[in-house]
Structures are given as structure tokens and as C-alpha cells.
Amino acid sequence: MYAVMCLACVGLTAANAAVLWTVVAVEGLAVLSGFTLLLAWASYRGAVASAHDYGTALLAINQELSAARGF
């Protein structure tokens, strides 16, 4: 979910710039792009943190199963 959101935010940044460049002032477009890129970065960090925690959980499950089997 976070990885898809990261890519969607990057795509939205490009789409916003392409669609709104004649309607919104350059400063407003820069602020909007900055916020969507900030959300993309936060989503990326969320994806990395989720993957790290999921790996930790899988290792703990593996250790429990190995101990139960006597390995």
C-alpha cells in the first residue's frame, strides 16, 4: 500500500505540474509539488518500515517453529 502510494504521489506531482502550470502561480505549484513529494517520501519510509517489521516477525515465527520441531 505504501509503495503504491509513493508512486502515485510522484505521478501526481508530474500530473499537477502538467495540468496546472497555466492556472496556478509558479509559487503555488512549487508548494503543491513540495507537499506531494513530501507525502511520497513519507510513504516510502512507511513502506521500508513495514517491510523491516514484517521481516522481523517472519524471523520470530521461523525461530519458534524451528524450536518446536527441535532444530
C-alpha positions as a printed NumPy array, in Angstrom:
array([[  0.   ,   0.   ,   0.   ],
       [  2.721,   2.468,   0.946],
       [  4.805,   1.641,  -2.111],
       [  1.833,   2.236,  -4.418],
       [  1.061,   5.488,  -2.628],
       [  4.658,   6.602,  -3.091],
       [  4.491,   6.013,  -6.841],
       [  1.054,   7.632,  -7.052],
       [  2.329,  10.774,  -5.33 ],
       [  5.271,  11.051,  -7.704],
       [  2.891,  10.613, -10.626],
       [  0.536,  13.223,  -9.184],
       [  3.394,  15.675,  -8.868],
       [  4.117,  15.369, -12.58 ],
       [  0.412,  15.446, -13.483],
       [ -0.209,  18.535, -11.358],
       [  2.661,  20.347, -12.999],
       [  1.436,  19.402, -16.469],
       [ -2.195,  20.336, -15.871],
       [ -1.956,  23.33 , -13.538],
       [  1.033,  25.238, -14.904],
       [ -1.229,  27.742, -16.722],
       [ -3.789,  28.067, -13.91 ],
       [ -1.725,  28.279, -10.719],
       [  1.155,  30.637,  -9.955],
       [  4.616,  29.13 , -10.024],
       [  4.985,  29.586,  -6.261],
       [  1.73 ,  27.749,  -5.59 ],
       [  2.71 ,  24.969,  -7.947],
       [  6.07 ,  24.661,  -6.195],
       [  4.367,  24.411,  -2.79 ],
       [  1.882,  21.838,  -4.091],
       [  4.673,  19.806,  -5.668],
       [  6.696,  20.019,  -2.478],
       [  3.816,  18.681,  -0.407],
       [  3.113,  15.789,  -2.762],
       [  6.816,  14.899,  -2.845],
       [  6.891,  15.066,   0.957],
       [  3.955,  12.656,   1.05 ],
       [  5.786,  10.407,  -1.425],
       [  8.852,  10.393,   0.829],
       [  6.732,   9.631,   3.921],
       [  5.022,   6.795,   2.045],
       [  8.401,   5.403,   1.013],
       [  9.628,   5.487,   4.603],
       [  6.401,   3.764,   5.68 ],
       [  6.978,   1.01 ,   3.119],
       [ 10.54 ,   0.465,   4.312],
       [  9.475,   0.39 ,   7.979],
       [  6.653,  -2.057,   7.236],
       [  8.996,  -4.351,   5.329],
       [ 11.536,  -4.244,   8.132],
       [  8.958,  -5.082,  10.79 ],
       [  7.422,  -7.82 ,   8.636],
       [ 10.86 ,  -9.411,   8.215],
       [ 11.398,  -9.317,  11.965],
       [  8.035, -11.009,  12.524],
       [  8.841, -13.717,   9.975],
       [ 12.188, -14.422,  11.64 ],
       [ 10.496, -14.749,  15.035],
       [  7.937, -17.173,  13.591],
       [ 10.726, -19.204,  11.994],
       [ 12.622, -19.402,  15.281],
       [  9.505, -20.575,  17.144],
       [  8.737, -23.222,  14.537],
       [ 12.339, -24.41 ,  14.493],
       [ 12.382, -24.663,  18.274],
       [  9.107, -26.606,  18.276],
       [ 10.497, -29.08 ,  15.728],
       [ 13.756, -29.448,  17.613],
       [ 16.045, -27.904,  15.005]])
